[in-house]
Amino acid sequence: MSRQEGDRRIDWAQDHMPILEALLKERREEQPLQGERVGIALHLEAKTARLALALKELGAEVAIAGSNPLSTQDAVAEALAARGVHVYARHGAAVEEYFRYLDQVLSHRPTLVVDDGGDLVTRLHLTQPELLEGLRGGTEETTTGLVRLRAMHAAGELKAPMIAVNDAKMKHLFDNRFGTGQSALEAVMHATNLTIAGRYALVVGFGQCGKGVAQRLRGLGARVGVVDIDPVKMNEAWLDGYDVGTMHDLSPKADIVITVTGALRVVRREHLERMRDGVLLANAGHFDVEIDKQALADLASSVERVRDSVDAYRLPDGRRFYLLAEGRLVNLAAGDGHPAEIMDLSFAVQALALLHVVGHRLPPGVHAYPDELDDQVAKLSLTARGIGLEVETEEQVRYRATWREGTQ
Ligand SMILES: NC(=O)c1ccc[n+]([C@@H]2O[C@H](COP(=O)([O-])OP(=O)(O)OC[C@H]3O[C@@H](n4cnc5c(N)ncnc54)[C@H](O)[C@@H]3O)[C@@H](O)[C@H]2O)c1
């Protein structure tokens, strides 16, 4: 892909991100990020490029690295660098190289950080704690990153205020569910060029992402099984009509397994041993730890790349297990990530969170996303789509506030 294609991708995303545009329109003149240096670690593809450019348009100096070694799109990275953002990323970076890029972002001495998964913020604390003095705070994009930040805070080690962007309603209810639902399946279909219909698909983890993935699998004609460790989620999946049970019981039926738990090794040797020939194994959770790749390698007599993003693990008994995108989050490592309209919501949430950090002196810790900012993004989204919003009458407001009126 050429830099020209990178430019086209950024422009296409921008044309489909009206909420971010509306936020910029109201603030461009004011330059609220003038003098700020924003360090970003996010999946470096077109929608993220749009966010980086938006922060620059608000006055910030912006430096960016990828948040996963496989999710960077090089053409987009090149195009973004040509538009004046400091870019440190390459698709397929080795792990040391990936961390070197994070260090290069930190070399800009960020006053604000935008993290996705916690690698940038933990790196800053562990290797360059002197930067904390100039750091106002930042944002965390994903569930797994927040789990890490909360563990850090509980251990008394988090020294900066971080806004829990993932927990914003306008983020996780749409990005995690509808974004991951669509983009994970898009990536599986593109990587394999096989049908979803007629296959038995097992979704491991029935949280925000898992619900979206299960719903879309069903819509495409798969028979869908669900595994979770949370008894409430298992009841919900049961009443939603999914096949529910344990990994032990359901994994032998699976033609496709998609993990979305954020947990370590949910697909292990004892499950792999029971799986059928031809099973597709994909992960949409943040880190490549959900499918035990070592166990796969131990079981296999050979491993061969059979398509871009598909590795065939052949077992001595003849079975083939296909691992997609090396077990890294499939929708970004083997696809384009979430649709632009979804990332428009998430990145509008991000932009407002950064402005909130700049406008307030927050103490270190993980901060809830302010409700009024959530409402602002929700309303801008309706306006952008020309959707009307019902308004309560004064009588309804009074009725809601009284406890005297009941049965009439
Ligand atoms: N691919 C993407 O684009 C994308 C987007 C958003 C979030 N994520 C990542 O996806 C993962 C899940 O995010 P979420 O927002 O759905 O989280 P969530 O907390 O809403 O859901 C996770 C679910 O997994 C279940 N679970 C945990 N351990 C398990 C285990 N051992 N076995 C079975 N189930 C288990 C939990 O009970 C929960 O229901 C995280 O790593 C998150 O960072 C990825």
The ligand as an SDF file (V2000), in Angstrom:
LIG
                    3D

 44 48  0  0  0  0  0  0  0  0999 V2000
  -10.8740   -6.3040   19.4610 N   0  0  0  0  0  0  0  0  0  0  0  0
  -11.2100   -5.0800   19.7920 C   0  0  0  0  0  0  0  0  0  0  0  0
  -11.2680   -4.1800   18.9790 O   0  0  0  0  0  0  0  0  0  0  0  0
  -11.5770   -4.7870   21.1970 C   0  0  0  0  0  0  0  0  0  0  0  0
  -12.4520   -3.7310   21.4970 C   0  0  0  0  0  0  0  0  0  0  0  0
  -12.7800   -3.4990   22.8370 C   0  0  0  0  0  0  0  0  0  0  0  0
  -12.2300   -4.3020   23.8290 C   0  0  0  0  0  0  0  0  0  0  0  0
  -11.3450   -5.2970   23.4850 N   0  0  0  0  0  0  0  0  0  0  0  0
  -10.7520   -6.2040   24.4790 C   0  0  0  0  0  0  0  0  0  0  0  0
  -11.5800   -7.3580   24.5280 O   0  0  0  0  0  0  0  0  0  0  0  0
  -11.5110   -7.9650   25.8250 C   0  0  0  0  0  0  0  0  0  0  0  0
  -12.9160   -8.0630   26.4240 C   0  0  0  0  0  0  0  0  0  0  0  0
  -13.4500   -6.7580   26.5840 O   0  0  0  0  0  0  0  0  0  0  0  0
  -14.9480   -6.5130   27.0870 P   0  0  0  0  0  0  0  0  0  0  0  0
  -15.1380   -5.0350   27.0640 O   0  0  0  0  0  0  0  0  0  0  0  0
  -15.8780   -7.4180   26.4050 O   0  0  0  0  0  0  0  0  0  0  0  0
  -14.7660   -6.9770   28.6260 O   0  0  0  0  0  0  0  0  0  0  0  0
  -15.9150   -7.4500   29.6390 P   0  0  0  0  0  0  0  0  0  0  0  0
  -15.3000   -7.3450   30.9710 O   0  0  0  0  0  0  0  0  0  0  0  0
  -17.1850   -6.7260   29.3410 O   0  0  0  0  0  0  0  0  0  0  0  0
  -16.1340   -8.9850   29.2440 O   0  0  0  0  0  0  0  0  0  0  0  0
  -15.2100  -10.0040   29.4520 C   0  0  0  0  0  0  0  0  0  0  0  0
  -16.0080  -11.2680   29.7040 C   0  0  0  0  0  0  0  0  0  0  0  0
  -15.1160  -12.3760   29.7540 O   0  0  0  0  0  0  0  0  0  0  0  0
  -15.4750  -13.1880   30.8560 C   0  0  0  0  0  0  0  0  0  0  0  0
  -14.3200  -13.9730   31.3080 N   0  0  0  0  0  0  0  0  0  0  0  0
  -13.2850  -13.5520   32.0580 C   0  0  0  0  0  0  0  0  0  0  0  0
  -12.4260  -14.5690   32.2740 N   0  0  0  0  0  0  0  0  0  0  0  0
  -12.9280  -15.6370   31.6100 C   0  0  0  0  0  0  0  0  0  0  0  0
  -12.5110  -16.9880   31.4630 C   0  0  0  0  0  0  0  0  0  0  0  0
  -11.4040  -17.4250   32.0470 N   0  0  0  0  0  0  0  0  0  0  0  0
  -13.2700  -17.8200   30.7240 N   0  0  0  0  0  0  0  0  0  0  0  0
  -14.4200  -17.3850   30.1400 C   0  0  0  0  0  0  0  0  0  0  0  0
  -14.8870  -16.1190   30.2570 N   0  0  0  0  0  0  0  0  0  0  0  0
  -14.1440  -15.2510   30.9870 C   0  0  0  0  0  0  0  0  0  0  0  0
  -15.9750  -12.2020   31.9020 C   0  0  0  0  0  0  0  0  0  0  0  0
  -16.7740  -12.8310   32.8760 O   0  0  0  0  0  0  0  0  0  0  0  0
  -16.7590  -11.2270   31.0400 C   0  0  0  0  0  0  0  0  0  0  0  0
  -18.1050  -11.6160   30.8600 O   0  0  0  0  0  0  0  0  0  0  0  0
  -10.5600   -7.0650   26.6190 C   0  0  0  0  0  0  0  0  0  0  0  0
   -9.2640   -7.5640   26.5000 O   0  0  0  0  0  0  0  0  0  0  0  0
  -10.6680   -5.7250   25.9060 C   0  0  0  0  0  0  0  0  0  0  0  0
   -9.5660   -4.9050   26.1670 O   0  0  0  0  0  0  0  0  0  0  0  0
  -11.0400   -5.5740   22.2020 C   0  0  0  0  0  0  0  0  0  0  0  0
  1  2  1  0
  2  3  2  0
  2  4  1  0
  4  5  1  0
  4 44  2  0
  5  6  2  0
  6  7  1  0
  7  8  2  0
  8  9  1  0
  8 44  1  0
  9 10  1  0
  9 42  1  0
 10 11  1  0
 11 12  1  0
 11 40  1  0
 12 13  1  0
 13 14  1  0
 14 15  2  0
 14 16  1  0
 14 17  1  0
 17 18  1  0
 18 19  2  0
 18 20  1  0
 18 21  1  0
 21 22  1  0
 22 23  1  0
 23 24  1  0
 23 38  1  0
 24 25  1  0
 25 26  1  0
 25 36  1  0
 26 27  1  0
 26 35  1  0
 27 28  2  0
 28 29  1  0
 29 30  1  0
 29 35  2  0
 30 31  1  0
 30 32  2  0
 32 33  1  0
 33 34  2  0
 34 35  1  0
 36 37  1  0
 36 38  1  0
 38 39  1  0
 40 41  1  0
 40 42  1  0
 42 43  1  0
M  CHG  2   8   1  16  -1
M  END
$$$$
